[in-house]
């Protein structure tokens, strides 16, 4: 049995919109990781259309960067 994959598995396009499940699958993280991040105050930014949670690629990339550096979540870098 093979695992489901997206055409660009592991690549997040900043201009694309992903379902929550597809975003997490593409980056190789599970829903438990997203839940733990939310509990730590770093929620995955989502927009809901109907009942479907959606993630903008650019928001998802920013979320991953905050996860990799929790200090950045407390003090985001200011734009020049």
N, CA, C and O atoms as CSV, one atom per row, in Angstrom:
chain,resi,resn,atom,element,x,y,z
A,1,UNK,N,N,0.846,-1.172,0.000
A,1,UNK,CA,C,0.000,0.000,0.000
A,1,UNK,C,C,0.895,1.241,0.000
A,1,UNK,O,O,1.767,1.369,0.860
A,2,UNK,N,N,0.695,2.136,-0.933
A,2,UNK,CA,C,1.527,3.338,-1.003
A,2,UNK,C,C,0.819,4.507,-0.322
A,2,UNK,O,O,-0.407,4.550,-0.231
A,3,UNK,N,N,1.629,5.447,0.150
A,3,UNK,CA,C,1.036,6.606,0.808
A,3,UNK,C,C,0.605,7.614,-0.246
A,3,UNK,O,O,1.190,7.679,-1.326
A,4,UNK,N,N,-0.404,8.389,0.064
A,4,UNK,CA,C,-0.861,9.422,-0.861
A,4,UNK,C,C,0.157,10.537,-0.886
A,4,UNK,O,O,0.753,10.865,0.140
A,5,UNK,N,N,0.355,11.109,-2.029
A,5,UNK,CA,C,1.288,12.224,-2.130
A,5,UNK,C,C,0.708,13.288,-3.029
A,5,UNK,O,O,-0.211,13.034,-3.809
A,6,UNK,N,N,1.247,14.466,-2.912
A,6,UNK,CA,C,0.848,15.553,-3.789
A,6,UNK,C,C,1.891,15.647,-4.887
A,6,UNK,O,O,3.009,15.166,-4.702
A,7,UNK,N,N,1.568,16.250,-6.021
A,7,UNK,CA,C,2.552,16.358,-7.092
A,7,UNK,C,C,3.841,17.041,-6.657
A,7,UNK,O,O,4.916,16.693,-7.146
A,8,UNK,N,N,3.754,17.998,-5.757
A,8,UNK,CA,C,4.933,18.729,-5.293
A,8,UNK,C,C,5.206,18.386,-3.837
A,8,UNK,O,O,5.416,19.277,-3.013
A,9,UNK,N,N,5.203,17.097,-3.520
A,9,UNK,CA,C,5.385,16.642,-2.146
A,9,UNK,C,C,6.644,17.269,-1.530
A,9,UNK,O,O,7.748,17.104,-2.049
A,10,UNK,N,N,6.459,17.993,-0.412
A,10,UNK,CA,C,7.578,18.631,0.271
A,10,UNK,C,C,7.823,20.052,-0.176
A,10,UNK,O,O,8.660,20.743,0.404
A,11,UNK,N,N,7.118,20.504,-1.189
A,11,UNK,CA,C,7.282,21.871,-1.693
A,11,UNK,C,C,5.999,22.637,-1.448
A,11,UNK,O,O,4.914,22.162,-1.785
A,12,UNK,N,N,6.114,23.823,-0.862
A,12,UNK,CA,C,4.958,24.683,-0.631
A,12,UNK,C,C,5.099,25.909,-1.510
A,12,UNK,O,O,6.079,26.647,-1.407
A,13,UNK,N,N,4.132,26.123,-2.364
A,13,UNK,CA,C,4.103,27.289,-3.242
A,13,UNK,C,C,3.441,28.438,-2.475
A,13,UNK,O,O,2.283,28.310,-2.079
A,14,UNK,N,N,4.141,29.552,-2.255
A,14,UNK,CA,C,3.573,30.657,-1.490
A,14,UNK,C,C,2.306,31.242,-2.095
A,14,UNK,O,O,1.503,31.841,-1.379
A,15,UNK,N,N,2.113,31.081,-3.391
A,15,UNK,CA,C,0.950,31.665,-4.064
A,15,UNK,C,C,-0.236,30.706,-4.130
A,15,UNK,O,O,-1.283,31.053,-4.677
A,16,UNK,N,N,-0.083,29.518,-3.585
A,16,UNK,CA,C,-1.128,28.508,-3.694
A,16,UNK,C,C,-1.946,28.418,-2.408
A,16,UNK,O,O,-1.477,28.809,-1.339
A,17,UNK,N,N,-3.166,27.903,-2.516
A,17,UNK,CA,C,-4.032,27.673,-1.357
A,17,UNK,C,C,-4.145,26.170,-1.156
A,17,UNK,O,O,-4.398,25.426,-2.103
A,18,UNK,N,N,-3.956,25.729,0.086
A,18,UNK,CA,C,-3.980,24.306,0.424
A,18,UNK,C,C,-5.087,24.030,1.434
A,18,UNK,O,O,-5.421,24.891,2.247
A,19,UNK,N,N,-5.653,22.832,1.381
A,19,UNK,CA,C,-6.485,22.415,2.505
A,19,UNK,C,C,-5.531,22.172,3.674
A,19,UNK,O,O,-4.334,21.965,3.472
A,20,UNK,N,N,-6.048,22.199,4.857
A,20,UNK,CA,C,-5.203,21.967,6.039
A,20,UNK,C,C,-4.511,20.613,5.934
A,20,UNK,O,O,-3.312,20.495,6.186
A,21,UNK,N,N,-5.277,19.597,5.561
A,21,UNK,CA,C,-4.722,18.246,5.465
A,21,UNK,C,C,-3.637,18.165,4.391
A,21,UNK,O,O,-2.594,17.549,4.613
A,22,UNK,N,N,-3.872,18.776,3.237
A,22,UNK,CA,C,-2.894,18.733,2.145
A,22,UNK,C,C,-1.618,19.487,2.524
A,22,UNK,O,O,-0.517,19.056,2.182
A,23,UNK,N,N,-1.765,20.609,3.229
A,23,UNK,CA,C,-0.592,21.366,3.659
A,23,UNK,C,C,0.261,20.529,4.610
A,23,UNK,O,O,1.471,20.405,4.420
A,24,UNK,N,N,-0.368,19.962,5.627
A,24,UNK,CA,C,0.373,19.158,6.597
A,24,UNK,C,C,0.998,17.931,5.939
A,24,UNK,O,O,2.123,17.556,6.271
A,25,UNK,N,N,0.281,17.305,5.013
A,25,UNK,CA,C,0.812,16.135,4.296
A,25,UNK,C,C,2.019,16.543,3.455
A,25,UNK,O,O,3.019,15.827,3.418
A,26,UNK,N,N,1.931,17.696,2.774
A,26,UNK,CA,C,3.025,18.143,1.906
A,26,UNK,C,C,4.310,18.417,2.681
A,26,UNK,O,O,5.405,18.185,2.169
A,27,UNK,N,N,4.184,18.908,3.915
A,27,UNK,CA,C,5.387,19.208,4.700
A,27,UNK,C,C,5.793,18.050,5.611
A,27,UNK,O,O,6.814,18.115,6.295
A,28,UNK,N,N,4.990,17.002,5.613
A,28,UNK,CA,C,5.349,15.808,6.374
A,28,UNK,C,C,5.063,15.894,7.857
A,28,UNK,O,O,5.675,15.171,8.644
A,29,UNK,N,N,4.149,16.760,8.259
A,29,UNK,CA,C,3.771,16.861,9.669
A,29,UNK,C,C,2.358,16.343,9.852
A,29,UNK,O,O,1.549,16.377,8.925
A,30,UNK,N,N,2.069,15.869,11.038
A,30,UNK,CA,C,0.738,15.366,11.338
A,30,UNK,C,C,-0.103,16.396,12.077
A,30,UNK,O,O,0.386,17.451,12.480
A,31,UNK,N,N,-1.353,16.071,12.243
A,31,UNK,CA,C,-2.256,16.994,12.933
A,31,UNK,C,C,-1.864,17.165,14.398
A,31,UNK,O,O,-2.146,18.206,14.993
A,32,UNK,N,N,-1.217,16.159,14.988
A,32,UNK,CA,C,-0.771,16.292,16.385
A,32,UNK,C,C,0.271,17.401,16.525
A,32,UNK,O,O,0.259,18.138,17.511
A,33,UNK,N,N,1.163,17.524,15.557
A,33,UNK,CA,C,2.174,18.584,15.596
A,33,UNK,C,C,1.506,19.947,15.507
A,33,UNK,O,O,1.874,20.869,16.235
A,34,UNK,N,N,0.531,20.080,14.622
A,34,UNK,CA,C,-0.196,21.346,14.487
A,34,UNK,C,C,-0.955,21.669,15.776
A,34,UNK,O,O,-1.018,22.828,16.187
A,35,UNK,N,N,-1.521,20.660,16.402
A,35,UNK,CA,C,-2.259,20.851,17.658
A,35,UNK,C,C,-1.309,21.292,18.773
A,35,UNK,O,O,-1.626,22.206,19.535
A,36,UNK,N,N,-0.158,20.652,18.868
A,36,UNK,CA,C,0.828,21.038,19.889
A,36,UNK,C,C,1.329,22.459,19.665
A,36,UNK,O,O,1.515,23.210,20.623
A,37,UNK,N,N,1.547,22.830,18.413
A,37,UNK,CA,C,1.979,24.200,18.105
A,37,UNK,C,C,0.918,25.199,18.549
A,37,UNK,O,O,1.245,26.245,19.110
A,38,UNK,N,N,-0.345,24.884,18.303
A,38,UNK,CA,C,-1.437,25.768,18.727
A,38,UNK,C,C,-1.445,25.915,20.245
A,38,UNK,O,O,-1.646,27.014,20.761
A,39,UNK,N,N,-1.229,24.833,20.950
A,39,UNK,CA,C,-1.197,24.877,22.422
A,39,UNK,C,C,-0.031,25.716,22.933
A,39,UNK,O,O,-0.104,26.300,24.013
A,40,UNK,N,N,1.045,25.771,22.151
A,40,UNK,CA,C,2.207,26.580,22.522
A,40,UNK,C,C,2.078,28.025,22.062
A,40,UNK,O,O,2.996,28.824,22.246
A,41,UNK,N,N,0.938,28.361,21.463
A,41,UNK,CA,C,0.699,29.735,21.043
A,41,UNK,C,C,1.155,30.056,19.630
A,41,UNK,O,O,1.296,31.224,19.270
A,42,UNK,N,N,1.387,29.017,18.824
A,42,UNK,CA,C,1.794,29.225,17.433
A,42,UNK,C,C,0.808,28.477,16.528
A,42,UNK,O,O,1.159,27.451,15.945
A,43,UNK,N,N,-0.426,28.988,16.409
A,43,UNK,CA,C,-1.429,28.288,15.604
A,43,UNK,C,C,-1.143,28.409,14.103
A,43,UNK,O,O,-0.599,29.412,13.641
A,44,UNK,N,N,-1.512,27.392,13.372
A,44,UNK,CA,C,-1.422,27.429,11.920
A,44,UNK,C,C,-2.482,28.395,11.410
A,44,UNK,O,O,-3.671,28.180,11.646
A,45,UNK,N,N,-2.075,29.461,10.711
A,45,UNK,CA,C,-3.063,30.432,10.233
A,45,UNK,C,C,-3.924,29.825,9.129
A,45,UNK,O,O,-3.422,29.394,8.091
A,46,UNK,N,N,-5.226,29.803,9.377
A,46,UNK,CA,C,-6.162,29.218,8.415
A,46,UNK,C,C,-7.326,30.160,8.181
A,46,UNK,O,O,-7.671,30.987,9.025
A,47,UNK,N,N,-7.912,30.011,7.023
A,47,UNK,CA,C,-9.149,30.696,6.672
A,47,UNK,C,C,-10.145,29.598,6.350
A,47,UNK,O,O,-9.792,28.604,5.715
A,48,UNK,N,N,-11.376,29.767,6.777
A,48,UNK,CA,C,-12.384,28.743,6.542
A,48,UNK,C,C,-13.349,29.212,5.467
A,48,UNK,O,O,-13.882,30.320,5.524
A,49,UNK,N,N,-13.558,28.354,4.499
A,49,UNK,CA,C,-14.542,28.601,3.449
A,49,UNK,C,C,-15.538,27.459,3.555
A,49,UNK,O,O,-15.193,26.295,3.348
A,50,UNK,N,N,-16.777,27.804,3.880
A,50,UNK,CA,C,-17.751,26.759,4.190
A,50,UNK,C,C,-17.303,26.070,5.456
A,50,UNK,O,O,-17.222,26.695,6.514
A,51,UNK,N,N,-17.013,24.788,5.358
A,51,UNK,CA,C,-16.500,24.049,6.509
A,51,UNK,C,C,-15.056,23.608,6.297
A,51,UNK,O,O,-14.500,22.865,7.106
A,52,UNK,N,N,-14.455,24.070,5.205
A,52,UNK,CA,C,-13.110,23.622,4.846
A,52,UNK,C,C,-12.041,24.599,5.321
A,52,UNK,O,O,-12.012,25.741,4.865
A,53,UNK,N,N,-11.152,24.172,6.237
A,53,UNK,CA,C,-10.041,25.042,6.643
A,53,UNK,C,C,-8.975,25.081,5.545
A,53,UNK,O,O,-8.519,24.038,5.076
A,54,UNK,N,N,-8.586,26.289,5.144
A,54,UNK,CA,C,-7.611,26.482,4.076
A,54,UNK,C,C,-6.391,27.225,4.594
A,54,UNK,O,O,-6.495,28.061,5.492
A,55,UNK,N,N,-5.239,26.914,4.023
A,55,UNK,CA,C,-3.977,27.538,4.414
A,55,UNK,C,C,-3.375,28.186,3.170
A,55,UNK,O,O,-3.184,27.525,2.150
A,56,UNK,N,N,-3.081,29.473,3.258
A,56,UNK,CA,C,-2.351,30.130,2.179
A,56,UNK,C,C,-0.905,29.665,2.261
A,56,UNK,O,O,-0.342,29.586,3.353
A,57,UNK,N,N,-0.306,29.362,1.137
A,57,UNK,CA,C,1.068,28.874,1.127
A,57,UNK,C,C,2.019,29.803,1.861
A,57,UNK,O,O,2.869,29.346,2.626
A,58,UNK,N,N,1.883,31.116,1.634
A,58,UNK,CA,C,2.779,32.080,2.285
A,58,UNK,C,C,2.585,32.087,3.802
A,58,UNK,O,O,3.554,32.227,4.549
A,59,UNK,N,N,1.336,31.936,4.262
A,59,UNK,CA,C,1.077,31.859,5.704
A,59,UNK,C,C,1.675,30.575,6.295
A,59,UNK,O,O,2.222,30.587,7.397
A,60,UNK,N,N,1.566,29.489,5.559
A,60,UNK,CA,C,2.110,28.225,6.027
A,60,UNK,C,C,3.626,28.257,6.146
A,60,UNK,O,O,4.188,27.709,7.094
A,61,UNK,N,N,4.294,28.898,5.182
A,61,UNK,CA,C,5.747,29.022,5.236
A,61,UNK,C,C,6.157,29.861,6.447
A,61,UNK,O,O,7.100,29.513,7.158
A,62,UNK,N,N,5.448,30.964,6.675
A,62,UNK,CA,C,5.746,31.806,7.841
A,62,UNK,C,C,5.541,31.020,9.143
A,62,UNK,O,O,6.320,31.163,10.086
A,63,UNK,N,N,4.494,30.192,9.192
A,63,UNK,CA,C,4.224,29.358,10.363
A,63,UNK,C,C,5.376,28.389,10.613
A,63,UNK,O,O,5.808,28.208,11.752
A,64,UNK,N,N,5.875,27.759,9.529
A,64,UNK,CA,C,7.001,26.836,9.679
A,64,UNK,C,C,8.235,27.547,10.219
A,64,UNK,O,O,8.962,26.996,11.046
A,65,UNK,N,N,8.467,28.757,9.757
A,65,UNK,CA,C,9.613,29.523,10.252
A,65,UNK,C,C,9.458,29.856,11.732
A,65,UNK,O,O,10.432,29.808,12.484
A,66,UNK,N,N,8.240,30.194,12.155
A,66,UNK,CA,C,8.004,30.457,13.580
A,66,UNK,C,C,8.186,29.188,14.406
A,66,UNK,O,O,8.704,29.242,15.521
A,67,UNK,N,N,7.761,28.043,13.861
A,67,UNK,CA,C,7.945,26.776,14.585
A,67,UNK,C,C,9.424,26.448,14.756
A,67,UNK,O,O,9.834,25.926,15.793
A,68,UNK,N,N,10.215,26.755,13.745
A,68,UNK,CA,C,11.633,26.422,13.816
A,68,UNK,C,C,12.391,27.363,14.738
A,68,UNK,O,O,13.473,27.018,15.214
A,69,UNK,N,N,11.837,28.559,15.003
A,69,UNK,CA,C,12.475,29.522,15.899
A,69,UNK,C,C,11.404,30.152,16.785
A,69,UNK,O,O,10.902,31.231,16.468
A,70,UNK,N,N,11.038,29.484,17.908
A,70,UNK,CA,C,9.972,29.987,18.776
A,70,UNK,C,C,10.204,31.406,19.279
A,70,UNK,O,O,9.237,32.122,19.540
A,71,UNK,N,N,11.453,31.833,19.423
A,71,UNK,CA,C,11.722,33.204,19.866
A,71,UNK,C,C,11.188,34.199,18.844
A,71,UNK,O,O,10.782,35.305,19.200
A,72,UNK,N,N,11.189,33.809,17.586
A,72,UNK,CA,C,10.682,34.667,16.515
A,72,UNK,C,C,9.167,34.888,16.675
A,72,UNK,O,O,8.650,35.940,16.302
A,73,UNK,N,N,8.469,33.898,17.227
A,73,UNK,CA,C,7.027,34.047,17.424
A,73,UNK,C,C,6.722,35.120,18.461
A,73,UNK,O,O,5.708,35.812,18.365
A,74,UNK,N,N,7.600,35.258,19.456
A,74,UNK,CA,C,7.392,36.268,20.486
A,74,UNK,C,C,7.806,37.659,20.009
A,74,UNK,O,O,7.203,38.657,20.406
A,75,UNK,N,N,8.817,37.729,19.170
A,75,UNK,CA,C,9.351,39.005,18.681
A,75,UNK,C,C,9.591,38.925,17.180
A,75,UNK,O,O,10.735,38.792,16.747
A,76,UNK,N,N,8.516,39.006,16.370
A,76,UNK,CA,C,8.726,38.924,14.927
A,76,UNK,C,C,9.625,40.029,14.408
A,76,UNK,O,O,9.609,41.152,14.913
A,77,UNK,N,N,10.404,39.700,13.401
A,77,UNK,CA,C,11.311,40.688,12.809
A,77,UNK,C,C,10.507,41.799,12.151
A,77,UNK,O,O,9.472,41.559,11.529
A,78,UNK,N,N,10.998,42.999,12.299
A,78,UNK,CA,C,10.316,44.134,11.693
A,78,UNK,C,C,10.772,44.277,10.259
A,78,UNK,O,O,11.935,44.039,9.935
A,79,UNK,N,N,9.848,44.668,9.405
A,79,UNK,CA,C,10.186,44.878,7.990
A,79,UNK,C,C,11.062,46.123,7.861
A,79,UNK,O,O,10.854,47.098,8.583
A,80,UNK,N,N,12.043,46.103,6.948
A,80,UNK,CA,C,12.927,47.266,6.807
A,80,UNK,C,C,12.195,48.466,6.245
A,80,UNK,O,O,12.794,49.526,6.064
